[in-house]
Amino acid sequence: MKIGLFIPCYVDAVYPQVGVATYKLLKHLGLDVEYPLNQTCCGQPMANAGFEKMAVPLAEKFEDLFDKFDYVVAPSVSCTAFVKINYPRLLEGKHTCKTADKAMDVVEFLHDVVKVKSLPGEFPHKVSLHNSCHGVRELGLSSPSEMNVGKFNKIKDLLELKKGITVLEPERKDECCGFGGMFAVEETAVSAQMGYDKVKRHIETGAEYVTGPDCSCLMHMAGVAKKRDMAIQFIHAVEILAAGL
């Protein structure tokens, strides 16, 4: 199977180490992975801001660039969810949409497709797991607390394969951190307070790190923590999974 690695623009610009960790981990697992050059934003910021038409050319380019791959894997649940859920509607009648069914977050891909059962290296730290909204309710990475369904967490399953790790979860474990893309811009005070409440709950677990599958949520909480001098670190889940490689 051929895998196209999609690194969202904000990961490329702000968290390049997350993209590198994703590539290293996929290669270590013996997978045929390629990083296509000239990839751009998926169009999510424009669409979320109310300018969906501006996202269409980006969706068309994304489709053409990743068409040849069996899977499109990304270390970002929000961007993956945008491709899976919104591309079919945005491209209807304009361009054949093929990538929606191929796109997967790296956690989902490793858990459901590769079915990873062991990982090398160790991460001897306590981590508090952040279940981001897109991951829980659009990609199904973990069970939503508001639904009467069996409990599961694909992120936790993978993290616990790492030697030495202790995975914790905060009170109200899948409540929003307050980022929400444009919400953080349009409702700054509410977003900041939600972020503070979330970081506080993560700290109360006794963890050294907050981890999760989406850099956008981690970025928001890290900003809140830095501004308020809250002592906890932030790390993407794939960085933990790739630790020691």
C-alpha positions as CSV (number, residue, x, y, z in Angstrom):
1,M,0.0,0.0,0.0
2,K,1.2,3.5,-0.9
3,I,0.8,6.2,1.7
4,G,0.8,9.9,1.0
5,L,2.0,12.0,4.0
6,F,0.0,15.2,4.4
7,I,1.6,17.7,6.7
8,P,-0.9,20.6,7.3
9,C,0.4,24.1,6.9
10,Y,0.5,25.1,10.6
11,V,2.3,21.8,11.5
12,D,4.9,22.6,8.8
13,A,5.4,26.2,10.0
14,V,5.1,25.8,13.8
15,Y,5.6,22.1,14.6
16,P,7.9,20.6,11.9
17,Q,9.1,18.0,14.4
18,V,5.7,16.5,14.4
19,G,5.9,15.9,10.7
20,V,9.3,14.4,11.0
21,A,8.2,12.1,13.8
22,T,5.3,10.9,11.7
23,Y,7.5,10.2,8.7
24,K,10.1,8.4,10.8
25,L,7.5,6.2,12.6
26,L,5.7,5.2,9.4
27,K,9.1,4.3,7.7
28,H,10.2,2.4,10.9
29,L,7.0,0.3,10.5
30,G,8.1,-0.7,7.0
31,L,5.5,1.3,5.2
32,D,5.8,2.8,1.7
33,V,5.4,6.4,2.5
34,E,6.0,9.5,0.3
35,Y,5.8,13.2,1.1
36,P,4.5,14.9,-2.0
37,L,6.1,18.3,-2.7
38,N,4.0,21.4,-3.4
39,Q,1.2,20.4,-1.0
40,T,-0.6,23.4,0.5
41,C,-3.3,24.1,3.1
42,C,-6.4,21.9,2.9
43,G,-8.7,25.0,2.9
44,Q,-10.1,24.6,6.4
45,P,-9.3,28.1,7.6
46,M,-11.0,29.8,4.7
47,A,-14.1,27.5,5.0
48,N,-14.4,28.0,8.8
49,A,-14.2,31.8,8.3
50,G,-17.1,31.7,5.9
51,F,-15.2,31.8,2.6
52,E,-15.9,28.3,1.3
53,K,-15.4,29.2,-2.4
54,M,-11.7,30.0,-1.6
55,A,-11.2,26.5,-0.3
56,V,-12.4,24.8,-3.5
57,P,-9.2,25.3,-5.5
58,L,-7.2,24.0,-2.6
59,A,-9.4,21.0,-2.3
60,E,-9.0,20.3,-6.1
61,K,-5.2,20.6,-5.8
62,F,-5.2,18.3,-2.8
63,E,-7.2,15.7,-4.8
64,D,-4.8,15.8,-7.7
65,L,-1.7,15.6,-5.6
66,F,-2.9,12.7,-3.4
67,D,-5.0,10.8,-6.0
68,K,-2.3,8.1,-6.6
69,F,-2.1,7.0,-2.9
70,D,-4.0,4.2,-1.2
71,Y,-4.1,6.3,2.1
72,V,-3.5,9.9,2.9
73,V,-2.2,10.1,6.5
74,A,-1.8,13.3,8.5
75,P,-0.8,14.2,12.1
76,S,-3.8,16.5,12.5
77,V,-7.3,15.4,13.3
78,S,-9.0,18.8,12.4
79,C,-7.4,18.9,8.9
80,T,-8.2,15.2,8.3
81,A,-11.8,15.7,9.4
82,F,-12.1,18.7,7.1
83,V,-11.0,16.6,4.1
84,K,-13.2,13.6,5.0
85,I,-16.3,15.4,5.9
86,N,-16.3,18.6,3.8
87,Y,-14.5,17.7,0.5
88,P,-17.4,15.7,-0.9
89,R,-19.7,18.6,-0.5
90,L,-17.3,21.3,-1.6
91,L,-16.3,19.4,-4.8
92,E,-19.7,18.1,-5.7
93,G,-20.3,18.7,-9.4
94,K,-16.8,20.2,-9.9
95,H,-14.2,17.5,-9.3
96,T,-14.3,13.8,-8.5
97,C,-13.7,13.5,-4.8
98,K,-11.4,10.5,-4.0
99,T,-9.4,11.5,-1.0
100,A,-12.2,11.8,1.5
101,D,-12.3,8.0,1.9
102,K,-8.5,7.7,1.9
103,A,-7.7,10.4,4.4
104,M,-6.9,9.2,8.0
105,D,-5.4,10.7,11.0
106,V,-2.1,9.0,11.9
107,V,-3.5,7.6,15.2
108,E,-6.5,6.1,13.4
109,F,-4.3,4.7,10.6
110,L,-1.8,3.1,13.0
111,H,-4.6,1.7,15.2
112,D,-7.1,0.5,12.6
113,V,-5.1,-0.2,9.4
114,V,-1.6,-1.1,10.5
115,K,-2.9,-2.5,13.8
116,V,0.4,-1.8,15.7
117,K,0.9,-4.1,18.6
118,S,4.3,-3.0,19.8
119,L,6.6,0.1,19.6
120,P,10.3,0.5,20.2
121,G,11.9,2.9,22.8
122,E,10.4,4.2,26.0
123,F,8.8,7.3,27.3
124,P,9.0,7.2,31.2
125,H,6.7,10.1,31.9
126,K,3.2,10.8,33.1
127,V,1.0,12.2,30.3
128,S,-2.5,13.6,30.4
129,L,-4.4,12.7,27.3
130,H,-6.3,15.5,25.5
131,N,-9.2,14.2,23.4
132,S,-9.8,16.9,20.8
133,C,-13.3,17.6,19.6
134,H,-12.7,16.7,15.9
135,G,-11.0,13.5,16.9
136,V,-13.8,12.4,19.3
137,R,-16.9,13.4,17.4
138,E,-15.9,13.4,13.7
139,L,-13.1,10.8,13.4
140,G,-14.1,8.5,16.3
141,L,-10.7,8.2,17.9
142,S,-12.4,7.8,21.3
143,S,-15.9,7.4,22.7
144,P,-17.8,10.6,23.3
145,S,-18.9,10.9,27.0
146,E,-22.3,12.2,26.0
147,M,-23.2,9.0,24.1
148,N,-24.3,5.7,25.7
149,V,-21.7,3.6,23.9
150,G,-18.9,1.3,24.9
151,K,-15.8,3.1,26.1
152,F,-12.7,3.1,23.8
153,N,-9.7,5.3,23.1
154,K,-7.5,4.6,20.2
155,I,-4.9,7.2,21.2
156,K,-4.6,5.7,24.7
157,D,-4.3,2.2,23.2
158,L,-1.3,3.2,21.2
159,L,0.4,5.3,23.9
160,E,0.2,2.5,26.3
161,L,2.4,0.4,24.0
162,K,5.3,2.7,24.9
163,K,7.4,1.3,27.7
164,G,7.5,3.4,30.9
165,I,4.5,5.7,30.1
166,T,1.7,6.4,32.5
167,V,-1.4,7.7,30.6
168,L,-3.9,9.8,32.6
169,E,-7.1,11.6,31.7
170,P,-8.5,14.8,33.2
171,E,-11.9,15.4,34.7
172,R,-14.4,16.1,31.8
173,K,-12.0,14.3,29.5
174,D,-13.5,15.2,26.2
175,E,-14.6,18.7,26.9
176,C,-13.4,21.4,24.4
177,C,-10.2,23.3,25.1
178,G,-11.7,26.4,23.7
179,F,-9.6,26.7,20.5
180,G,-12.1,25.9,17.8
181,G,-10.2,27.7,15.0
182,M,-12.0,31.0,14.3
183,F,-13.8,30.7,17.6
184,A,-10.5,31.6,19.4
185,V,-10.3,34.8,17.2
186,E,-14.0,35.8,17.4
187,E,-14.6,34.9,21.1
188,T,-11.1,35.5,22.6
189,A,-12.1,35.9,26.3
190,V,-14.3,32.8,26.3
191,S,-11.7,30.8,24.4
192,A,-9.0,31.8,26.8
193,Q,-11.1,30.9,29.9
194,M,-12.0,27.5,28.4
195,G,-8.3,26.9,27.7
196,Y,-7.3,27.8,31.3
197,D,-10.0,25.5,32.7
198,K,-8.8,22.7,30.5
199,V,-5.1,23.1,31.3
200,K,-5.9,23.3,35.0
201,R,-7.7,19.9,34.8
202,H,-4.7,18.4,33.0
203,I,-2.3,19.7,35.6
204,E,-4.5,18.2,38.4
205,T,-3.9,14.7,37.0
206,G,-0.3,15.1,38.2
207,A,1.0,14.7,34.6
208,E,4.3,16.1,33.3
209,Y,2.9,16.4,29.7
210,V,-0.3,17.0,27.9
211,T,-0.5,15.0,24.7
212,G,-3.0,14.5,22.0
213,P,-3.3,14.0,18.2
214,D,-3.9,17.6,17.2
215,C,-1.3,20.4,17.3
216,S,-4.0,23.1,17.1
217,C,-5.5,22.2,20.5
218,L,-2.0,21.7,22.0
219,M,-0.9,25.0,20.6
220,H,-3.9,26.8,22.2
221,M,-3.4,25.2,25.6
222,A,0.4,25.8,25.5
223,G,-0.2,29.5,24.8
224,V,-2.6,29.7,27.8
225,A,-0.2,27.9,30.0
226,K,2.7,30.1,29.0
227,K,0.8,33.3,29.6
228,R,-0.3,32.2,33.1
229,D,2.9,30.5,34.1
230,M,1.3,27.0,34.4
231,A,3.9,24.3,34.8
232,I,3.2,21.6,32.3
233,Q,4.6,20.7,28.9
234,F,2.9,19.8,25.6
235,I,3.8,17.1,23.1
236,H,2.0,15.6,20.1
237,A,1.0,11.9,20.5
238,V,3.1,10.8,17.5
239,E,6.2,12.4,19.0
240,I,5.8,10.0,22.0
241,L,5.1,7.0,19.7
242,A,8.2,7.8,17.7
243,A,10.4,8.5,20.7
244,G,13.7,6.7,20.5
245,L,13.7,6.2,16.8
